[in-house]
Amino acid sequence: MKSIFASLTIAAVCLLNSFEAKAANPRHVRQLLDTNVCLRCDLSFANLRGIDLRGADLRGSDFRGADLRGTDLRDADLRWTDLRGAQYFTDGFNGSVVDESTIFSRTFNRPGFSSADWNHYSLN
């Protein structure tokens, strides 16, 4: 009985350790909040819900899985950013700078990007 319990415990620990933890880099989150600039930052899975990031320079940052609901990204520079899997309301993106290098989820809906430049964009 003890050997079965020990085997199950070891298996559970191995299984849990095999999952890669996914979280934003805390230094990058602090830099963004302090300066409104975060170039090539790891903000994946960050909780940025309701934050005012108007005019932020976010070029090259990774927002995969981040919570951006209610976040104000008007006039933010989102070139080369990855927004796949991020949760957001599109009305917060008015006037933001996007181009063919900006990656959105396939389920992305454009209406709130009314004044963003939509000549080029990428849906992956």
C-alpha positions as a printed Julia matrix, in Angstrom:
124×3 Matrix{Float64}:
   0.0    0.0     0.0
   2.82   2.41    0.87
   4.59   1.66   -2.41
   1.44   2.41   -4.41
   0.99   5.71   -2.57
   4.67   6.59   -3.06
   4.46   5.73   -6.77
   1.35   7.86   -7.23
   2.95  10.77   -5.36
   6.09  10.6    -7.51
   4.0   10.39  -10.68
   1.93  13.42   -9.62
   5.05  15.47   -8.84
   6.63  14.56  -12.18
   3.44  15.45  -14.02
   3.11  18.82  -12.3
   6.76  19.66  -12.93
   6.39  18.85  -16.62
   3.99  21.77  -17.18
   5.73  24.97  -18.12
   4.68  27.91  -16.0
   3.43  30.77  -18.13
   3.43  34.22  -16.64
   4.51  37.73  -17.49
   7.93  38.95  -16.48
   7.22  41.03  -13.33
  10.0   43.5   -14.18
   8.42  44.12  -17.58
   5.0   44.71  -16.02
   6.51  47.19  -13.54
   8.44  48.95  -16.35
   5.23  49.3   -18.38
   3.25  50.68  -15.46
   6.03  53.12  -14.47
   7.07  54.41  -17.9
   4.32  53.54  -20.41
   7.1   52.06  -22.58
   7.86  48.38  -22.87
   9.74  47.26  -25.98
   9.9   43.5   -26.65
   8.47  42.77  -23.2
   7.07  39.48  -21.98
   3.58  40.46  -20.85
   2.06  37.08  -21.62
  -0.77  36.14  -19.26
  -0.4   39.49  -17.43
  -3.44  40.95  -15.7
  -3.54  44.44  -17.18
  -7.3   44.75  -16.9
  -8.53  48.36  -16.82
  -5.06  49.94  -17.04
  -4.6   53.27  -18.86
  -1.97  52.61  -21.53
  -2.92  55.44  -23.88
  -0.01  56.27  -26.15
   2.15  53.43  -24.78
   5.07  52.2   -26.86
   4.59  48.42  -26.83
   6.43  47.44  -30.0
   7.45  43.8   -30.11
   5.78  42.84  -26.84
   4.14  39.5   -26.16
   0.57  39.78  -24.85
  -0.45  36.17  -25.51
  -3.12  35.19  -23.01
  -3.04  38.59  -21.25
  -6.18  40.11  -19.75
  -6.61  43.48  -21.46
 -10.34  43.86  -20.89
 -11.11  47.5   -20.2
  -7.5   48.51  -20.9
  -7.21  51.8   -22.77
  -4.76  51.28  -25.64
  -5.79  54.32  -27.67
  -2.88  55.68  -29.7
  -0.58  52.88  -28.45
   2.08  51.55  -30.78
   1.27  47.86  -31.22
   3.56  47.05  -34.14
   5.2   43.62  -33.88
   3.04  42.68  -30.89
   1.47  39.26  -30.38
  -2.09  39.44  -29.05
  -3.07  35.82  -29.7
  -5.3   34.52  -26.94
  -5.43  37.89  -25.18
  -8.77  38.94  -23.74
  -9.76  42.44  -24.81
 -12.59  44.72  -25.84
 -11.81  46.26  -29.2
 -13.1   49.73  -28.28
  -9.91  50.33  -26.28
  -7.76  50.22  -29.43
  -9.02  53.33  -31.25
  -6.17  55.2   -32.9
  -3.6   52.55  -32.04
  -0.78  51.86  -34.48
  -1.0   48.39  -35.99
   0.49  46.96  -39.15
   1.15  43.64  -40.87
   3.44  42.63  -38.01
   0.68  42.89  -35.36
  -0.74  39.43  -34.64
  -4.35  39.01  -33.49
  -6.41  35.9   -32.8
  -8.47  34.5   -35.66
 -11.61  35.31  -33.69
 -10.65  38.98  -33.69
 -13.43  41.45  -34.41
 -12.42  44.83  -35.9
 -15.24  47.27  -35.12
 -13.59  49.06  -32.2
 -10.48  49.79  -34.23
 -12.31  52.4   -36.26
  -9.47  54.92  -36.35
  -6.58  52.44  -36.37
  -4.64  52.04  -39.59
  -6.04  48.85  -41.17
  -4.09  48.86  -44.41
  -2.18  45.8   -43.18
  -2.77  43.45  -40.31
  -2.21  39.8   -39.54
  -4.66  37.28  -38.15
  -3.03  34.05  -36.97
